[in-house]
Each structure stands twice: as C-alpha cells, then as structure tokens.
C-alpha cells in the first residue's frame, strides 16, 4: 500500500490532467465539422511526437527510453486512440454535457478494474465517495435535461465506448507508470498513435486552413502535458483512488460550455458539481484513513 500522504498530490495531478483533456476532447466541437475526427486526432499525435522528439536529446536519447513492455504500450496506444476518437466524435454530435455525463461511467469501470486486475482493496469509504460523486453526476444530468429528449443511438453508444476505452487505458497507465519513465510512456503512445491513426486520417483527409492546421498540431504538446499529469497521478496512488477524480470532468465541461459555447449552467448543475466535489473530499479522507 502506498503512503497515504501521496493521495492528495495524486488527486491534484489528476485534476489538472482532467481539465487539459476536457479542452482537447472538445476540439471536435470547436472545429464544427471543418476537420474530421480521425484527421484531428492524427495531427494531435504528430504535434505531440514532434514535441517529444525535440526533447529527446535532453532526456538521454533513444537508448534511455527503450520500453520493457512494448506490448503494453501498444495496447495503451490502441485504447488511447479509441478513447480520443470516441469522445471527440460523441462530443461533436451530441450536447457536451450529455457526452461527458455518459463518459463518467469510466470511473466505475476504473474502480472495478483496479479490484479485479490489480487486486486493489476497495474499502467501503471508497464506494461511498464514488456513490456521492455519481449522485452529483445524476443531478447535473437531470438538471440539464440529459436523456429526456431524443438522443441518437450512435453518439450515445460511442460515448459509452469511450468510457470503456478510458478505463482500460487507465489500468494500463497504472501498470506502465510503475515500471517505466513517464517520458518513455508518452513517447511510445505518441509513436504508435501516429501509426494507428494515419490510414484512417488519409481516408477522410481534407485540406485544413493554416490556422486550423496549427491549432490541431498544438493539441499535441497540450496532450503531452495532460499525459504527464495523468501518469504522475496514476503513479502516486492506487487506481481506485485516482480514477473517480475524473468526475471533475463534468464540472470542467460545464465551465467550458459557459465560457466558450454560452451554455449557462442551471442551479441544478452547480449543485451537482458541488456534490461531485464532496465526493472528491471524501476520497481524500478515505486515503488518510488507510
């Protein structure tokens, strides 16, 4: 069992990571159909790999980052690509708050994977914190009218799929983060991601404007920062602790909707976000009680 004093820093790393990925996964909504999701994701990986290669000499060169688990890195890249495509497409084809709410089931999948695969002990206090956070998610969903109107089946299914991909990726990050350097993990996922996304990107390729092209590439370095924060978080605490922190994704989505898309949160939304935050506090207290 990791020392309990590491739980709070891990949660803070995950909060920063979640904010960054909220912005990245909303890129499809920002693009508004001007660029396909496969092309957008490919350009993001290209931008990220370029940034990492520029830093590589200062990190000891290629030999210092030969992976001991290349298959796990490949599997993680597959899940990362699947999650990126799924949530970006779902967010662009349904209300942002709905896509985010569906993806919140990722935290539950993460806790279950931590218990089943990593044999982590899930105490009742953990389940209480997760349940409180889920209650907050439900309040936000109801206050925003999620699922009360017609929602196409495809975006809903894809959003659920993104939750599954995110949970499996979280498990793999937890495994890789304990044996490999953060830079090594990021380098491999960016390299594999470029290769995996290239064929699909070429099939749907459209000529983006220079501004769109640069912005898509810029998502790469931003994603590298997000990956770094994620790896630091998963390395510093059990999966059952850090996975539920991603419920803050709902709060960040509400904030992004207000500032960028002029979607004014209701009182129910703010109430739900406060309850989600309460779940996070309970999670921290559960770590101290270990």
VEXDREN-2710 file (C-alpha; in Angstrom, 1 decimal):
% VEXDREN-2710
k/r/px/py/pz
1/UNK/0.0/0.0/0.0
2/UNK/1.4/3.4/-0.9
3/UNK/1.8/6.0/1.8
4/UNK/-1.4/7.9/2.4
5/UNK/0.4/11.3/2.2
6/UNK/0.8/10.7/-1.6
7/UNK/-3.0/10.7/-2.2
8/UNK/-3.6/14.4/-2.2
9/UNK/-0.8/15.2/-4.8
10/UNK/-2.1/12.4/-7.0
11/UNK/-5.6/13.8/-6.9
12/UNK/-4.2/17.3/-7.8
13/UNK/-2.3/15.9/-10.7
14/UNK/-5.5/14.2/-11.9
15/UNK/-7.5/17.4/-11.6
16/UNK/-5.0/19.3/-13.9
17/UNK/-5.0/16.3/-16.3
18/UNK/-8.8/16.3/-16.4
19/UNK/-9.0/20.0/-17.3
20/UNK/-6.5/19.6/-20.1
21/UNK/-8.3/16.6/-21.6
22/UNK/-11.6/18.4/-21.3
23/UNK/-10.3/21.1/-23.7
24/UNK/-8.7/18.5/-26.0
25/UNK/-11.8/16.3/-26.2
26/UNK/-13.9/19.3/-27.1
27/UNK/-11.8/20.0/-30.1
28/UNK/-14.3/18.4/-32.4
29/UNK/-17.0/20.7/-31.2
30/UNK/-14.7/23.7/-31.7
31/UNK/-13.9/22.5/-35.3
32/UNK/-17.7/22.3/-36.0
33/UNK/-17.2/19.8/-38.8
34/UNK/-14.4/21.6/-40.6
35/UNK/-12.0/18.7/-40.0
36/UNK/-12.7/15.0/-39.4
37/UNK/-12.1/13.3/-36.0
38/UNK/-9.5/10.9/-37.4
39/UNK/-7.5/13.7/-39.1
40/UNK/-7.7/15.8/-36.0
41/UNK/-6.5/13.0/-33.7
42/UNK/-3.7/12.2/-36.1
43/UNK/-2.5/15.8/-36.3
44/UNK/-2.6/15.9/-32.5
45/UNK/-0.4/12.8/-32.3
46/UNK/2.0/14.3/-34.9
47/UNK/2.3/17.5/-32.8
48/UNK/2.9/15.5/-29.6
49/UNK/5.5/13.3/-31.2
50/UNK/7.3/16.3/-32.7
51/UNK/7.5/17.9/-29.2
52/UNK/8.8/14.7/-27.6
53/UNK/11.4/14.2/-30.3
54/UNK/12.6/17.7/-29.7
55/UNK/13.0/17.0/-26.0
56/UNK/14.5/13.5/-26.5
57/UNK/18.2/14.6/-26.6
58/UNK/17.9/16.2/-23.2
59/UNK/16.3/13.1/-21.9
60/UNK/19.1/10.8/-22.7
61/UNK/18.3/9.8/-26.3
62/UNK/16.5/6.8/-27.7
63/UNK/18.6/4.2/-25.8
64/UNK/17.5/5.7/-22.5
65/UNK/13.8/5.1/-23.4
66/UNK/13.7/1.5/-24.7
67/UNK/10.5/0.1/-23.3
68/UNK/10.5/-3.0/-21.2
69/UNK/6.8/-3.5/-22.0
70/UNK/6.3/-2.6/-25.7
71/UNK/3.1/-4.8/-26.0
72/UNK/1.5/-2.9/-23.1
73/UNK/2.5/0.4/-24.7
74/UNK/0.9/-0.7/-27.9
75/UNK/-2.3/-1.8/-26.1
76/UNK/-2.4/1.5/-24.3
77/UNK/-2.0/3.4/-27.6
78/UNK/-4.9/1.4/-29.1
79/UNK/-7.1/2.4/-26.1
80/UNK/-5.9/6.0/-26.2
81/UNK/-6.8/6.3/-29.9
82/UNK/-10.2/4.6/-29.3
83/UNK/-11.0/6.9/-26.4
84/UNK/-9.9/10.0/-28.3
85/UNK/-11.9/9.2/-31.4
86/UNK/-15.0/8.2/-29.4
87/UNK/-15.3/11.1/-27.0
88/UNK/-14.3/13.7/-29.6
89/UNK/-16.9/12.4/-32.0
90/UNK/-19.6/12.0/-29.4
91/UNK/-19.0/15.5/-28.0
92/UNK/-19.3/16.9/-31.5
93/UNK/-22.5/15.1/-32.3
94/UNK/-24.5/15.5/-29.0
95/UNK/-24.6/18.1/-26.2
96/UNK/-21.2/18.4/-24.5
97/UNK/-22.8/17.8/-21.0
98/UNK/-24.5/14.6/-22.2
99/UNK/-21.4/13.2/-23.7
100/UNK/-19.4/14.0/-20.6
101/UNK/-22.1/12.6/-18.3
102/UNK/-22.1/9.2/-20.2
103/UNK/-18.3/9.1/-20.0
104/UNK/-18.4/9.5/-16.3
105/UNK/-19.1/5.8/-16.0
106/UNK/-15.4/5.4/-16.7
107/UNK/-14.7/6.0/-13.0
108/UNK/-16.8/3.0/-12.0
109/UNK/-15.1/0.8/-14.7
110/UNK/-11.7/2.0/-13.3
111/UNK/-12.5/1.0/-9.8
112/UNK/-13.7/-2.4/-10.9
113/UNK/-10.6/-3.0/-13.0
114/UNK/-8.4/-1.9/-10.1
115/UNK/-10.1/-4.5/-7.9
116/UNK/-10.2/-7.3/-10.4
117/UNK/-6.9/-6.9/-12.3
118/UNK/-4.6/-5.2/-9.8
119/UNK/-6.2/-6.8/-6.8
120/UNK/-6.5/-3.4/-5.0
121/UNK/-8.5/-3.4/-1.8
122/UNK/-11.7/-1.3/-2.2
123/UNK/-12.8/-0.1/1.2
124/UNK/-16.4/0.9/1.9
125/UNK/-15.3/4.5/2.2
126/UNK/-14.1/4.4/-1.4
127/UNK/-17.5/3.1/-2.6
128/UNK/-19.2/5.9/-0.5
129/UNK/-17.1/8.5/-2.3
130/UNK/-17.8/7.1/-5.7
131/UNK/-21.5/6.9/-4.9
132/UNK/-21.6/10.5/-3.8
133/UNK/-19.9/11.6/-7.0
134/UNK/-22.3/9.6/-9.1
135/UNK/-25.2/11.2/-7.3
136/UNK/-23.8/14.6/-8.3
137/UNK/-23.5/13.4/-11.9
138/UNK/-27.1/12.3/-11.9
139/UNK/-28.3/15.7/-10.6
140/UNK/-26.4/17.5/-13.3
141/UNK/-27.8/15.2/-16.0
142/UNK/-31.4/15.7/-14.8
143/UNK/-31.0/19.5/-14.5
144/UNK/-29.6/19.7/-18.0
145/UNK/-32.4/17.6/-19.4
146/UNK/-29.9/14.8/-20.4
147/UNK/-31.7/11.8/-21.9
148/UNK/-35.1/13.5/-21.6
149/UNK/-35.2/14.5/-25.2
150/UNK/-34.3/12.5/-28.3
151/UNK/-30.6/11.5/-28.5
152/UNK/-29.4/9.5/-31.4
153/UNK/-28.3/6.0/-30.5
154/UNK/-25.0/6.2/-32.3
155/UNK/-23.5/9.1/-30.2
156/UNK/-24.8/7.5/-27.0
157/UNK/-23.2/4.2/-27.8
158/UNK/-19.9/5.8/-28.8
159/UNK/-19.8/7.8/-25.6
160/UNK/-20.2/4.6/-23.6
161/UNK/-17.5/3.0/-25.7
162/UNK/-15.2/6.0/-24.8
163/UNK/-15.8/5.2/-21.1
164/UNK/-14.7/1.6/-21.6
165/UNK/-11.6/2.7/-23.5
166/UNK/-10.7/5.3/-20.9
167/UNK/-11.0/2.8/-18.1
168/UNK/-8.8/0.2/-19.8
169/UNK/-6.3/2.9/-20.7
170/UNK/-6.2/4.0/-17.0
171/UNK/-5.4/0.4/-16.0
172/UNK/-2.5/0.2/-18.5
173/UNK/-1.2/3.6/-17.4
174/UNK/-1.2/2.4/-13.8
175/UNK/0.8/-0.7/-14.8
176/UNK/3.2/1.1/-17.1
177/UNK/3.7/4.1/-14.7
178/UNK/5.1/1.8/-12.0
179/UNK/7.9/0.3/-14.2
180/UNK/8.7/2.9/-16.9
181/UNK/9.6/6.5/-17.1
182/UNK/6.8/9.0/-17.8
183/UNK/8.6/10.2/-20.9
184/UNK/9.0/6.7/-22.2
185/UNK/5.3/6.0/-21.9
186/UNK/4.4/9.3/-23.7
187/UNK/7.0/8.7/-26.4
188/UNK/5.6/5.2/-27.2
189/UNK/1.9/6.2/-27.2
190/UNK/2.6/9.1/-29.5
191/UNK/4.6/7.0/-31.9
192/UNK/2.1/4.2/-32.0
193/UNK/-0.7/6.7/-32.1
194/UNK/0.6/8.3/-35.3
195/UNK/0.9/4.9/-37.0
196/UNK/-2.5/3.7/-35.9
197/UNK/-4.3/7.0/-37.0
198/UNK/-2.5/7.6/-40.3
199/UNK/-4.6/5.2/-42.5
200/UNK/-8.0/6.5/-41.3
201/UNK/-6.8/10.1/-41.4
202/UNK/-5.7/9.7/-45.1
203/UNK/-9.1/8.3/-46.0
204/UNK/-11.0/11.3/-44.7
205/UNK/-8.3/14.0/-45.3
206/UNK/-9.5/17.5/-46.2
207/UNK/-7.2/20.5/-46.6
208/UNK/-7.5/22.5/-43.3
209/UNK/-6.9/26.2/-43.1
210/UNK/-3.4/27.2/-41.9
211/UNK/-4.9/28.3/-38.5
212/UNK/-6.8/25.0/-38.1
213/UNK/-3.7/23.0/-39.0
214/UNK/-1.5/24.8/-36.4
215/UNK/-4.2/24.5/-33.7
216/UNK/-4.6/20.8/-34.3
217/UNK/-0.8/20.3/-34.1
218/UNK/-0.8/22.4/-30.9
219/UNK/-3.1/20.0/-29.3
220/UNK/-0.2/17.5/-29.3
221/UNK/2.1/19.4/-26.8
222/UNK/-1.0/20.1/-24.7
223/UNK/-1.8/16.4/-24.8
224/UNK/1.7/15.6/-23.7
225/UNK/1.3/17.8/-20.7
226/UNK/-2.0/16.1/-20.0
227/UNK/-0.4/12.7/-20.3
228/UNK/2.4/13.7/-17.9
229/UNK/-0.1/14.8/-15.3
230/UNK/-2.1/11.6/-15.8
231/UNK/1.0/9.4/-15.4
232/UNK/2.1/11.3/-12.3
233/UNK/-1.4/10.9/-10.8
234/UNK/-1.6/7.2/-11.5
235/UNK/1.9/6.6/-10.3
236/UNK/1.2/8.3/-6.9
237/UNK/-1.9/6.4/-5.7
238/UNK/-4.0/3.3/-6.4
239/UNK/-6.3/3.2/-9.4
240/UNK/-9.3/3.0/-7.0
241/UNK/-8.3/6.5/-5.6
242/UNK/-7.4/8.4/-8.8
243/UNK/-9.9/7.0/-11.2
244/UNK/-13.0/8.6/-9.5
245/UNK/-11.3/12.1/-9.5
246/UNK/-12.2/12.3/-13.2
247/UNK/-15.7/13.2/-12.2
248/UNK/-14.4/16.8/-12.2
249/UNK/-14.6/16.4/-15.9
250/UNK/-18.2/17.2/-15.5
251/UNK/-17.5/20.5/-13.8
252/UNK/-14.9/21.5/-16.4
253/UNK/-17.4/20.7/-19.2
254/UNK/-20.0/22.9/-17.6
255/UNK/-17.4/25.7/-17.2
256/UNK/-16.2/25.3/-20.8
257/UNK/-19.8/25.3/-22.0
258/UNK/-20.4/28.6/-20.2
259/UNK/-17.3/30.4/-21.3
260/UNK/-17.0/29.2/-24.8
261/UNK/-20.3/27.9/-26.0
262/UNK/-22.5/30.2/-24.0
263/UNK/-24.3/27.3/-22.2
264/UNK/-25.4/28.8/-18.9
265/UNK/-25.4/26.1/-16.2
266/UNK/-28.6/25.8/-14.1
267/UNK/-28.8/25.8/-10.3
268/UNK/-29.0/22.0/-10.5
269/UNK/-25.8/21.9/-12.5
270/UNK/-23.9/23.8/-9.8
271/UNK/-25.5/21.7/-7.1
272/UNK/-24.4/18.5/-8.8
273/UNK/-20.9/19.8/-9.3
274/UNK/-20.7/20.7/-5.6
275/UNK/-21.7/17.1/-4.7
276/UNK/-19.1/15.8/-7.1
277/UNK/-16.5/17.9/-5.3
278/UNK/-17.8/16.5/-2.0
279/UNK/-17.2/13.0/-3.3
280/UNK/-13.6/14.1/-4.0
281/UNK/-13.2/15.3/-0.5
282/UNK/-14.5/12.0/0.9
283/UNK/-12.0/10.3/-1.4
284/UNK/-9.1/12.2/0.1
285/UNK/-10.4/11.4/3.6
286/UNK/-10.6/7.8/2.8
287/UNK/-6.9/7.8/1.8
288/UNK/-6.0/9.5/5.1
289/UNK/-7.9/6.8/7.0
290/UNK/-6.0/4.0/5.4
END
